[in-house]
Amino acid sequence: MKRFVIFCTGAFIAGLSFSLLSAADEKPKMTIKEVMKNHKDKLNEKFEKGEATKEEKAKLLEGYEALAKNKPPKGDEKDWKAKTDALVKAVKDDDKAAYKKAVNCAACHKDHKPA
Ligand code: HEC
C-alpha cells in the first residue's frame, strides 16, 4: 500500500510539472505582425474614441494576449512583458486613458521593433 501511495504521488507530481511546462510552452495564437494588423485597421483609434464594438474589443484583447506570449524580436523581455500586460489590462478594464498610454506605437517600436 505504501508503495502504491508513493507511486501515485510520483505520477501526480510528474503530471503536474508536465502540465506546468506545457502551459509555459504554449504557442502564441498570433505573431506580432498579425497583431499589428489590428493597429493598421485602426481598431486602436476606435477603442480610444469609445467606438469599438464588443467584437472589436474582443479582437484587440485576443491580439494583446497573444502579443504578451510572443518574445520581442528586440529589446528587454521584462520591459516587453510590462508593455504588453499594460495593453491587456487596459482593454480588459475598458480603460481608454490607460490604453492611450500603453499603445504608444513609437515608444514600443523604438525599444522592440527591429530596424
Ligand atoms: C507593445 C509594443 C508595440 C506597440 C504598443 C505597437 N507596436 Fe507595432 N510592432 C511591434 C513590434 C515588436 C513590431 C515588429 C514585429 C516583427 O518584426 O516581428 C511591430 C511592427 C509593426 C508594424 C509592421 C508590421 C509588419 O507586417 O511588418 C506596423 C505597421 C505596426 N507595428 C504598427 C503599429 C501601430 C500603428 C501602433 C500604435 C497604434 C503599434 N504598432 C504599436 C510592437 C509594438
Boltz pocket constraint, residues with backbone or C-beta under 6 A from the ligand:
constraints:
  - pocket:
      binder: B
      contacts: [[A, 32], [A, 33], [A, 36], [A, 39], [A, 40], [A, 44], [A, 72], [A, 73], [A, 80], [A, 83], [A, 84], [A, 102], [A, 103], [A, 104], [A, 105], [A, 106], [A, 108], [A, 109], [A, 112], [A, 113], [A, 114]]
      max_distance: 6.0
